[in-house]
Amino acid sequence: MSMNRRQWLKVTAGMGAGLALADLGVNVQQVHAATRGMKLNGTAEFTSACNFCSCGCGMICHVKDGKLINLEGDPDHIINQGSLCSKGAAMSAVPNSPQRIKKPMYRAPGSAEWKEISWDEAYDRIAHKMKDTREKTWKATEMDGDKQLVVNRTDAIAFLGAAQNTNEECYLITKASRLLGTVNVEHQARL
Ligand code: SF4
């Protein structure tokens, strides 16, 4: 690792302050733990999952005034057991980004403009498109050689799950896919 003069001065000044406090009988670890507690005062704590890759590492997140101010690996999470890679540790840049889109957006066919729509309108549009697609592409039977088999399915709808889905969500996604008559269920980690 290379360091310029300014970085070297910062590091040595920090080390010097730490050593000086220890010389005075101050427990540096306790001070660090106490200041960390102050930072988290008044925050709401949530568990979440990293959104970057298909490992789906668990996180503990602290939110204050609608802003994520601290995140760390969840020690109770079965995948990462408290650790995070450098990408996951820097994830706060995503939820705190001013460019983050928080409302459904719609671009009409042929239009270059995106417009904000309500969640109700978005759900209605998705539901109607799924219904139309299912009706237009429904196969009741299929030939297998000279035998006609009952298949009752559509090949035009697919579900894509993600590492952030819980077991319970995956169960419901699979149920919904079977209910709609598609066997096309895939997962982010296999792509
Ligand atoms: S913390 Fe790293 S390894 Fe874990 S899900 Fe995020 S990007 Fe993937």
Boltz pocket constraint, residues with backbone or C-beta under 6 A from the ligand:
constraints:
  - pocket:
      binder: B
      contacts: [[A, 50], [A, 51], [A, 52], [A, 53], [A, 54], [A, 55], [A, 56], [A, 57], [A, 80], [A, 83], [A, 84], [A, 85], [A, 86], [A, 87], [A, 88], [A, 89]]
      max_distance: 6.0
